[in-house]
Amino acid sequence: MSLVEELDRLTRPGDLGEKVDDSSVRCLACAHTCLIRDGQRGVCKIRFNRDGKLQVPWGYVSSIQVDPIEKKPFYHFLAGSDALTFGMLGCNLQCDYCQNWLTSQALREEDSERLSGIIRKISSDEIVEYGKQYGADVVASSYNEPLISSEWARDIFIKAGQAGLKQVYVSNGFATPDVLDYLKPVIQGFKVDLKTMQDDHYRDLGGRLQPVLDSIQYAHQLGLWVEIVTLIVPGFNDSPGELADIAGFIQSVSPHIPWHVTAFRPDYKMMDKPRTSAAQLLTAVDIGKKQGLNYIYAGNMPGSVGKYENTICHNCQSSLIDRRGYLILKYRITAEGTCPDCETRIPGVWTEHPERIHTAGPGFPRVI
């Protein structure tokens, strides 16, 4: 059985679509809003039309493991907790520097048939049970683009919520209001990659800028906890002007939204760019501070960016969470989510049991 045949069997009729005529459907899971005729596939290659009905991924994972929530990265959403993280196959963008390209670009790569061996059939009940068994506080949809498998994620998240776990998306943000409304009852956190402020660069990656900006604004409006990541790629999005535009946009939504500026390494089809330096990350941090952002983090270079791995109170500048990479070295935020020194409320979602946070935690990842 080919990979396509195997994946097509692991589907069910989708919720995020609307009939256009007897044989065509429009998919609403992402901002491509693909018009899919009978027998055809959407841009993601994973959602398709069978006999006039939208079929969507269901009942499998390509990866499932327990990660620190900081790896997502979420620094203001149950910091110090463990996240049971699952992923499927496919993506609605085609980034030349993708670090998860083997799974995200499934059905686009000539050697994708080898992925057949990593597909694991599993039920939503089993995923939630793993979360409970491994002591996770969060269930996260990640690794590939979760928007294109939102029906499956929603089923998992409903059961996760009933089991007392929180739910988050690790997404490129190329969403529609429809999918965010669909997810709102079952997720609390939404991490978005804001890759560039240049629409032509977004089009090079297979998307558009405005839907990502709109999704960030709408997710914040819906009350989801939003964190933004920008992978700093030398020669692509690292000019001071563009970084100022990114930070300025985030500040216009809320100065409390954390901005993670992370280091690029050559991968996939972008092997000709140099690695991002610590100095470049610190320049981005300075630009973000000048634009009025209160929480800026420099990532992917543990120990090389000073205090910018840490969470620092925006009011009194006390260090509240000290980190090295994904490890929590010190945690001082109170059970009420405040700074213990000045009693300022720290924006985010915080544990009510800080005494349970393990500093310098267990080895990760824990593959299931």
KOLSE-479269 format. One record per residue (C-alpha): residue number from 1; residue in one letter; y, x, z. Coordinates in Angstrom, 1 decimal, always signed. Layout:
[rec NUM, "a", [Y, X, Z]]
...
This chain:
[rec 1, "m", [+0.0, +0.0, +0.0]]
[rec 2, "s", [+3.4, +1.4, -0.9]]
[rec 3, "l", [+6.3, +1.7, +1.6]]
[rec 4, "v", [+8.1, -1.2, -0.2]]
[rec 5, "e", [+5.1, -3.5, +0.0]]
[rec 6, "e", [+4.5, -2.6, +3.7]]
[rec 7, "l", [+8.2, -3.3, +4.6]]
[rec 8, "d", [+8.2, -6.5, +2.6]]
[rec 9, "r", [+5.3, -7.8, +4.6]]
[rec 10, "l", [+7.2, -7.1, +7.9]]
[rec 11, "t", [+10.0, -9.7, +7.2]]
[rec 12, "r", [+10.9, -13.2, +8.0]]
[rec 13, "p", [+13.6, -15.6, +6.7]]
[rec 14, "g", [+17.0, -14.5, +7.9]]
[rec 15, "d", [+19.7, -16.3, +9.8]]
[rec 16, "l", [+22.6, -14.3, +8.4]]
[rec 17, "g", [+22.7, -15.7, +4.9]]
[rec 18, "e", [+23.9, -18.7, +2.9]]
[rec 19, "k", [+22.5, -20.4, -0.2]]
[rec 20, "v", [+24.7, -20.1, -3.3]]
[rec 21, "d", [+22.4, -22.1, -5.6]]
[rec 22, "d", [+18.7, -22.9, -5.8]]
[rec 23, "s", [+17.7, -19.2, -6.5]]
[rec 24, "s", [+20.6, -17.1, -5.0]]
[rec 25, "v", [+21.7, -16.3, -1.5]]
[rec 26, "r", [+24.6, -14.4, +0.0]]
[rec 27, "c", [+23.8, -12.1, +2.8]]
[rec 28, "l", [+26.4, -12.0, +5.7]]
[rec 29, "a", [+24.9, -9.2, +7.8]]
[rec 30, "c", [+27.4, -6.6, +6.6]]
[rec 31, "a", [+30.7, -6.4, +4.7]]
[rec 32, "h", [+29.0, -5.9, +1.3]]
[rec 33, "t", [+28.2, -9.7, +1.5]]
[rec 34, "c", [+25.7, -9.1, -1.3]]
[rec 35, "l", [+25.0, -11.9, -3.7]]
[rec 36, "i", [+21.2, -11.6, -4.0]]
[rec 37, "r", [+19.3, -13.3, -6.8]]
[rec 38, "d", [+15.6, -14.2, -6.6]]
[rec 39, "g", [+13.6, -11.0, -6.6]]
[rec 40, "q", [+16.5, -8.7, -6.0]]
[rec 41, "r", [+17.6, -6.6, -3.0]]
[rec 42, "g", [+20.9, -6.1, -1.2]]
[rec 43, "v", [+22.7, -2.7, -1.1]]
[rec 44, "c", [+20.7, -1.8, +2.0]]
[rec 45, "k", [+17.4, -2.2, +0.0]]
[rec 46, "i", [+15.9, -3.8, +3.1]]
[rec 47, "r", [+17.1, -7.4, +2.9]]
[rec 48, "f", [+16.0, -9.2, -0.2]]
[rec 49, "n", [+15.6, -12.6, -1.9]]
[rec 50, "r", [+12.1, -14.1, -2.1]]
[rec 51, "d", [+11.8, -17.5, -3.8]]
[rec 52, "g", [+15.5, -18.3, -3.1]]
[rec 53, "k", [+15.2, -17.3, +0.6]]
[rec 54, "l", [+16.7, -14.3, +2.3]]
[rec 55, "q", [+14.0, -12.1, +3.9]]
[rec 56, "v", [+15.0, -9.7, +6.7]]
[rec 57, "p", [+13.2, -6.9, +8.6]]
[rec 58, "w", [+11.1, -8.0, +11.5]]
[rec 59, "g", [+8.3, -6.8, +13.8]]
[rec 60, "y", [+8.4, -3.1, +13.5]]
[rec 61, "v", [+10.2, +0.1, +14.6]]
[rec 62, "s", [+10.4, +3.5, +13.0]]
[rec 63, "s", [+11.5, +5.1, +16.3]]
[rec 64, "i", [+11.5, +4.1, +19.9]]
[rec 65, "q", [+12.3, +6.3, +22.9]]
[rec 66, "v", [+14.3, +6.5, +26.1]]
[rec 67, "d", [+17.6, +8.4, +25.8]]
[rec 68, "p", [+20.6, +8.9, +28.1]]
[rec 69, "i", [+23.3, +6.3, +27.3]]
[rec 70, "e", [+25.6, +9.3, +26.7]]
[rec 71, "k", [+23.6, +10.2, +23.6]]
[rec 72, "k", [+24.7, +7.0, +21.8]]
[rec 73, "p", [+27.4, +8.0, +22.8]]
[rec 74, "f", [+28.7, +5.6, +25.4]]
[rec 75, "y", [+30.6, +7.2, +28.2]]
[rec 76, "h", [+32.2, +4.1, +29.7]]
[rec 77, "f", [+29.1, +1.8, +29.5]]
[rec 78, "l", [+26.8, +2.2, +32.4]]
[rec 79, "a", [+27.3, +6.0, +32.4]]
[rec 80, "g", [+24.3, +7.9, +33.8]]
[rec 81, "s", [+21.8, +5.2, +32.8]]
[rec 82, "d", [+18.8, +5.3, +30.5]]
[rec 83, "a", [+18.8, +3.4, +27.2]]
[rec 84, "l", [+15.6, +2.3, +25.5]]
[rec 85, "t", [+16.5, +2.9, +21.9]]
[rec 86, "f", [+14.8, +1.6, +18.8]]
[rec 87, "g", [+15.5, +1.9, +15.1]]
[rec 88, "m", [+14.1, +0.6, +11.9]]
[rec 89, "l", [+14.7, +1.8, +8.3]]
[rec 90, "g", [+17.6, +1.5, +5.9]]
[rec 91, "c", [+21.4, +1.6, +5.9]]
[rec 92, "n", [+24.3, -0.2, +4.2]]
[rec 93, "l", [+26.1, +3.1, +3.6]]
[rec 94, "q", [+25.1, +6.4, +1.9]]
[rec 95, "c", [+26.7, +9.2, +3.8]]
[rec 96, "d", [+26.0, +12.7, +2.3]]
[rec 97, "y", [+26.1, +14.2, +5.8]]
[rec 98, "c", [+23.8, +11.7, +7.5]]
[rec 99, "q", [+21.8, +13.2, +10.3]]
[rec 100, "n", [+19.3, +10.4, +10.3]]
[rec 101, "w", [+18.9, +10.3, +6.6]]
[rec 102, "l", [+15.1, +10.3, +6.5]]
[rec 103, "t", [+15.0, +6.8, +8.0]]
[rec 104, "s", [+18.5, +5.5, +7.1]]
[rec 105, "q", [+18.1, +6.3, +3.4]]
[rec 106, "a", [+14.6, +4.8, +3.2]]
[rec 107, "l", [+13.8, +3.3, -0.3]]
[rec 108, "r", [+16.6, +5.5, -1.8]]
[rec 109, "e", [+14.8, +8.9, -1.6]]
[rec 110, "e", [+12.1, +9.9, -3.9]]
[rec 111, "d", [+9.8, +11.1, -1.1]]
[rec 112, "s", [+10.3, +8.0, +1.1]]
[rec 113, "e", [+6.6, +7.0, +0.8]]
[rec 114, "r", [+5.8, +9.5, +3.5]]
[rec 115, "l", [+7.7, +7.3, +5.9]]
[rec 116, "s", [+4.9, +4.7, +5.7]]
[rec 117, "g", [+3.1, +6.6, +8.5]]
[rec 118, "i", [+5.9, +6.2, +11.0]]
[rec 119, "i", [+6.2, +2.5, +10.8]]
[rec 120, "r", [+4.9, +1.0, +14.0]]
[rec 121, "k", [+4.3, -2.8, +14.3]]
[rec 122, "i", [+5.5, -4.1, +17.6]]
[rec 123, "s", [+6.7, -7.3, +19.2]]
[rec 124, "s", [+10.0, -7.9, +20.9]]
[rec 125, "d", [+8.2, -8.7, +24.1]]
[rec 126, "e", [+6.5, -5.2, +24.0]]
[rec 127, "i", [+9.9, -3.5, +23.4]]
[rec 128, "v", [+11.4, -5.2, +26.4]]
[rec 129, "e", [+8.3, -4.4, +28.5]]
[rec 130, "y", [+8.7, -0.7, +27.6]]
[rec 131, "g", [+12.3, -0.9, +28.8]]
[rec 132, "k", [+11.2, -2.3, +32.2]]
[rec 133, "q", [+8.3, +0.2, +32.5]]
[rec 134, "y", [+10.5, +3.2, +31.8]]
[rec 135, "g", [+13.3, +2.0, +34.1]]
[rec 136, "a", [+15.9, +1.6, +31.4]]
[rec 137, "d", [+19.1, -0.3, +32.2]]
[rec 138, "v", [+20.1, -0.8, +28.5]]
[rec 139, "v", [+18.4, -1.6, +25.2]]
[rec 140, "a", [+20.1, +0.0, +22.2]]
[rec 141, "s", [+19.7, -0.6, +18.5]]
[rec 142, "s", [+20.3, +2.7, +16.7]]
[rec 143, "y", [+19.0, +5.5, +14.5]]
[rec 144, "n", [+19.4, +3.5, +11.3]]
[rec 145, "e", [+22.2, +0.9, +10.8]]
[rec 146, "p", [+21.5, -2.0, +13.1]]
[rec 147, "l", [+23.6, -4.5, +11.3]]
[rec 148, "i", [+21.0, -4.9, +8.6]]
[rec 149, "s", [+18.3, -5.9, +11.1]]
[rec 150, "s", [+20.5, -8.1, +13.3]]
[rec 151, "e", [+18.0, -11.0, +13.4]]
[rec 152, "w", [+15.3, -8.7, +14.8]]
[rec 153, "a", [+17.7, -7.1, +17.3]]
[rec 154, "r", [+19.0, -10.5, +18.5]]
[rec 155, "d", [+15.4, -11.6, +19.3]]
[rec 156, "i", [+14.9, -8.4, +21.3]]
[rec 157, "f", [+18.2, -8.7, +23.0]]
[rec 158, "i", [+17.7, -12.3, +24.1]]
[rec 159, "k", [+14.5, -11.2, +25.9]]
[rec 160, "a", [+16.1, -8.0, +27.2]]
[rec 161, "g", [+18.9, -10.1, +28.8]]
[rec 162, "q", [+16.5, -12.3, +30.5]]
[rec 163, "a", [+14.8, -9.2, +31.9]]
[rec 164, "g", [+18.1, -8.0, +33.3]]
[rec 165, "l", [+18.9, -5.3, +30.8]]
[rec 166, "k", [+22.2, -4.8, +28.9]]
[rec 167, "q", [+22.3, -4.5, +25.1]]
[rec 168, "v", [+24.4, -2.3, +22.8]]
[rec 169, "y", [+24.8, -1.6, +19.1]]
[rec 170, "v", [+25.3, +1.9, +17.7]]
[rec 171, "s", [+26.8, +1.0, +14.3]]
[rec 172, "n", [+28.9, +2.2, +11.4]]
[rec 173, "g", [+31.0, -1.0, +11.9]]
[rec 174, "f", [+30.8, -2.1, +8.3]]
[rec 175, "a", [+30.4, -5.7, +9.6]]
[rec 176, "t", [+31.4, -9.2, +9.0]]
[rec 177, "p", [+32.9, -11.7, +11.5]]
[rec 178, "d", [+29.7, -13.7, +11.0]]
[rec 179, "v", [+27.4, -11.0, +12.2]]
[rec 180, "l", [+29.7, -10.2, +15.2]]
[rec 181, "d", [+29.8, -13.9, +16.2]]
[rec 182, "y", [+26.0, -14.0, +15.8]]
[rec 183, "l", [+25.6, -11.0, +18.1]]
[rec 184, "k", [+28.3, -11.8, +20.7]]
[rec 185, "p", [+26.0, -13.9, +23.0]]
[rec 186, "v", [+23.5, -11.0, +23.2]]
[rec 187, "i", [+25.4, -7.7, +23.2]]
[rec 188, "q", [+28.0, -6.2, +25.5]]
[rec 189, "g", [+28.6, -2.8, +23.9]]
[rec 190, "f", [+29.6, -1.8, +20.3]]
[rec 191, "k", [+29.8, +1.8, +19.3]]
[rec 192, "v", [+31.5, +2.3, +15.9]]
[rec 193, "d", [+31.7, +5.3, +13.6]]
[rec 194, "l", [+35.3, +5.4, +12.3]]
[rec 195, "k", [+34.6, +8.0, +9.7]]
[rec 196, "t", [+37.9, +8.4, +7.9]]
[rec 197, "m", [+41.2, +6.6, +7.4]]
[rec 198, "q", [+41.1, +7.1, +3.6]]
[rec 199, "d", [+39.6, +4.2, +1.7]]
[rec 200, "d", [+38.6, +6.4, -1.2]]
[rec 201, "h", [+36.5, +8.5, +1.1]]
[rec 202, "y", [+34.9, +5.4, +2.5]]
[rec 203, "r", [+34.1, +4.3, -1.1]]
[rec 204, "d", [+32.5, +7.7, -1.6]]
[rec 205, "l", [+30.2, +6.8, +1.3]]
[rec 206, "g", [+29.4, +3.4, -0.2]]
[rec 207, "g", [+31.7, +1.3, +1.9]]
[rec 208, "r", [+35.4, +0.4, +2.4]]
[rec 209, "l", [+37.8, +1.2, +5.2]]
[rec 210, "q", [+39.4, -2.2, +6.0]]
[rec 211, "p", [+36.2, -4.0, +7.1]]
[rec 212, "v", [+35.5, -1.3, +9.6]]
[rec 213, "l", [+39.1, -1.5, +11.0]]
[rec 214, "d", [+38.7, -5.3, +11.1]]
[rec 215, "s", [+35.4, -5.1, +12.9]]
[rec 216, "i", [+36.8, -2.8, +15.6]]
[rec 217, "q", [+39.6, -5.2, +16.2]]
[rec 218, "y", [+37.4, -8.3, +16.2]]
[rec 219, "a", [+34.7, -6.8, +18.5]]
[rec 220, "h", [+37.5, -5.9, +21.0]]
[rec 221, "q", [+38.9, -9.4, +20.6]]
[rec 222, "l", [+35.5, -10.8, +21.4]]
[rec 223, "g", [+35.4, -8.9, +24.6]]
[rec 224, "l", [+32.7, -6.4, +23.7]]
[rec 225, "w", [+33.1, -2.9, +25.2]]
[rec 226, "v", [+34.0, -0.7, +22.2]]
[rec 227, "e", [+33.8, +3.0, +21.8]]
[rec 228, "i", [+34.7, +4.9, +18.6]]
[rec 229, "v", [+33.2, +8.1, +17.2]]
[rec 230, "t", [+34.7, +10.3, +14.5]]
[rec 231, "l", [+32.5, +13.1, +13.2]]
[rec 232, "i", [+35.0, +15.8, +12.4]]
[rec 233, "v", [+33.9, +17.2, +8.9]]
[rec 234, "p", [+35.9, +20.2, +7.8]]
[rec 235, "g", [+37.7, +19.4, +4.5]]
[rec 236, "f", [+36.8, +15.7, +4.6]]
[rec 237, "n", [+38.7, +14.1, +7.5]]
[rec 238, "d", [+40.0, +16.9, +9.7]]
[rec 239, "s", [+43.7, +17.1, +8.6]]
[rec 240, "p", [+46.2, +16.5, +11.4]]
[rec 241, "g", [+47.7, +13.6, +9.6]]
[rec 242, "e", [+44.4, +11.8, +9.2]]
[rec 243, "l", [+43.4, +12.4, +12.8]]
[rec 244, "a", [+46.7, +11.0, +13.9]]
[rec 245, "d", [+46.2, +7.9, +11.8]]
[rec 246, "i", [+42.7, +7.4, +13.3]]
[rec 247, "a", [+44.0, +7.9, +16.9]]
[rec 248, "g", [+47.0, +5.7, +16.2]]
[rec 249, "f", [+44.9, +2.9, +14.9]]
[rec 250, "i", [+42.6, +3.0, +18.0]]
[rec 251, "q", [+45.7, +3.0, +20.3]]
[rec 252, "s", [+47.0, +0.0, +18.5]]
[rec 253, "v", [+43.9, -1.9, +19.5]]
[rec 254, "s", [+43.8, -0.5, +23.0]]
[rec 255, "p", [+44.7, +2.9, +24.5]]
[rec 256, "h", [+41.7, +2.5, +26.8]]
[rec 257, "i", [+39.1, +2.6, +24.0]]
[rec 258, "p", [+37.2, +5.9, +24.3]]
[rec 259, "w", [+37.5, +8.1, +21.2]]
[rec 260, "h", [+34.7, +10.6, +20.7]]
[rec 261, "v", [+35.5, +13.5, +18.3]]
[rec 262, "t", [+32.2, +15.2, +17.5]]
[rec 263, "a", [+31.1, +18.3, +15.7]]
[rec 264, "f", [+29.6, +18.3, +12.2]]
[rec 265, "r", [+26.7, +20.5, +11.2]]
[rec 266, "p", [+25.6, +20.8, +7.6]]
[rec 267, "d", [+22.8, +18.3, +6.8]]
[rec 268, "y", [+21.2, +16.2, +4.0]]
[rec 269, "k", [+23.4, +16.5, +0.9]]
[rec 270, "m", [+26.4, +18.1, +2.5]]
[rec 271, "m", [+25.2, +21.7, +3.1]]
[rec 272, "d", [+28.3, +23.3, +1.7]]
[rec 273, "k", [+30.7, +22.5, +4.6]]
[rec 274, "p", [+31.1, +24.8, +7.6]]
[rec 275, "r", [+30.2, +23.7, +11.1]]
[rec 276, "t", [+33.1, +22.2, +13.1]]
[rec 277, "s", [+34.5, +24.6, +15.6]]
[rec 278, "a", [+35.4, +23.9, +19.3]]
[rec 279, "a", [+39.0, +24.7, +18.4]]
[rec 280, "q", [+39.0, +22.0, +15.8]]
[rec 281, "l", [+37.6, +19.5, +18.3]]
[rec 282, "l", [+40.3, +20.5, +20.8]]
[rec 283, "t", [+43.0, +20.0, +18.1]]
[rec 284, "a", [+41.7, +16.5, +17.6]]
[rec 285, "v", [+41.8, +15.9, +21.3]]
[rec 286, "d", [+45.5, +17.0, +21.5]]
[rec 287, "i", [+46.4, +14.7, +18.6]]
[rec 288, "g", [+44.7, +11.8, +20.3]]
[rec 289, "k", [+46.6, +12.4, +23.5]]
[rec 290, "k", [+49.9, +12.5, +21.6]]
[rec 291, "q", [+49.0, +9.2, +20.0]]
[rec 292, "g", [+48.6, +7.7, +23.5]]
[rec 293, "l", [+44.9, +7.5, +24.0]]
[rec 294, "n", [+43.7, +7.6, +27.6]]
[rec 295, "y", [+40.1, +8.7, +27.1]]
[rec 296, "i", [+39.2, +11.3, +24.5]]
[rec 297, "y", [+35.9, +13.2, +24.5]]
[rec 298, "a", [+34.8, +16.2, +22.5]]
[rec 299, "g", [+31.1, +16.1, +21.7]]
[rec 300, "n", [+28.1, +18.0, +20.3]]
[rec 301, "m", [+29.3, +21.3, +21.8]]
[rec 302, "p", [+28.2, +21.3, +25.4]]
[rec 303, "g", [+30.0, +23.8, +27.5]]
[rec 304, "s", [+32.5, +24.8, +24.8]]
[rec 305, "v", [+35.2, +22.1, +25.2]]
[rec 306, "g", [+36.1, +22.4, +28.8]]
[rec 307, "k", [+37.0, +19.2, +30.7]]
[rec 308, "y", [+36.8, +17.0, +27.5]]
[rec 309, "e", [+33.2, +16.2, +28.3]]
[rec 310, "n", [+34.3, +14.6, +31.5]]
[rec 311, "t", [+35.8, +11.2, +32.4]]
[rec 312, "i", [+39.2, +11.7, +34.0]]
[rec 313, "c", [+41.2, +8.9, +35.7]]
[rec 314, "h", [+44.1, +8.0, +33.3]]
[rec 315, "n", [+46.3, +7.3, +36.3]]
[rec 316, "c", [+45.9, +10.2, +38.8]]
[rec 317, "q", [+43.9, +12.7, +36.6]]
[rec 318, "s", [+41.1, +13.0, +39.1]]
[rec 319, "s", [+37.7, +14.0, +37.6]]
[rec 320, "l", [+35.4, +11.0, +38.0]]
[rec 321, "i", [+32.3, +12.0, +35.9]]
[rec 322, "d", [+31.5, +15.6, +35.1]]
[rec 323, "r", [+29.1, +16.1, +32.2]]
[rec 324, "r", [+27.4, +18.9, +30.3]]
[rec 325, "g", [+26.1, +17.4, +27.1]]
[rec 326, "y", [+24.1, +14.3, +28.0]]
[rec 327, "l", [+23.7, +15.3, +31.7]]
[rec 328, "i", [+25.7, +13.8, +34.5]]
[rec 329, "l", [+26.7, +16.6, +37.0]]
[rec 330, "k", [+28.9, +14.5, +39.2]]
[rec 331, "y", [+29.7, +10.8, +39.4]]
[rec 332, "r", [+32.5, +9.4, +41.6]]
[rec 333, "i", [+33.4, +6.0, +40.1]]
[rec 334, "t", [+33.0, +3.3, +42.8]]
[rec 335, "a", [+30.7, +0.3, +42.7]]
[rec 336, "e", [+33.8, -1.7, +41.9]]
[rec 337, "g", [+34.5, +0.5, +38.8]]
[rec 338, "t", [+37.6, +2.1, +40.4]]
[rec 339, "c", [+38.9, +5.7, +40.9]]
[rec 340, "p", [+38.1, +6.6, +44.6]]
[rec 341, "d", [+41.4, +8.5, +44.9]]
[rec 342, "c", [+44.0, +6.1, +43.5]]
[rec 343, "e", [+41.9, +2.8, +43.3]]
[rec 344, "t", [+42.9, +2.3, +39.6]]
[rec 345, "r", [+40.4, +0.2, +37.7]]
[rec 346, "i", [+38.7, +2.5, +35.1]]
[rec 347, "p", [+38.2, +0.7, +31.8]]
[rec 348, "g", [+34.5, +0.1, +31.0]]
[rec 349, "v", [+31.2, -1.3, +32.2]]
[rec 350, "w", [+30.0, +0.5, +35.3]]
[rec 351, "t", [+27.0, +0.4, +37.5]]
[rec 352, "e", [+27.2, -1.5, +40.8]]
[rec 353, "h", [+24.8, +1.1, +42.3]]
[rec 354, "p", [+26.3, +4.6, +41.7]]
[rec 355, "e", [+24.0, +6.0, +44.4]]
[rec 356, "r", [+21.1, +5.5, +42.0]]
[rec 357, "i", [+22.5, +7.7, +39.3]]
[rec 358, "h", [+20.5, +10.8, +38.8]]
[rec 359, "t", [+22.6, +13.9, +38.3]]
[rec 360, "a", [+21.2, +16.6, +35.9]]
[rec 361, "g", [+18.6, +13.9, +35.1]]
[rec 362, "p", [+15.1, +14.0, +33.6]]
[rec 363, "g", [+14.1, +15.7, +30.3]]
[rec 364, "f", [+15.0, +13.7, +27.2]]
[rec 365, "p", [+14.1, +12.2, +24.9]]
[rec 366, "r", [+11.1, +10.4, +26.3]]
[rec 367, "v", [+9.2, +9.2, +23.2]]
[rec 368, "i", [+7.2, +6.1, +23.6]]
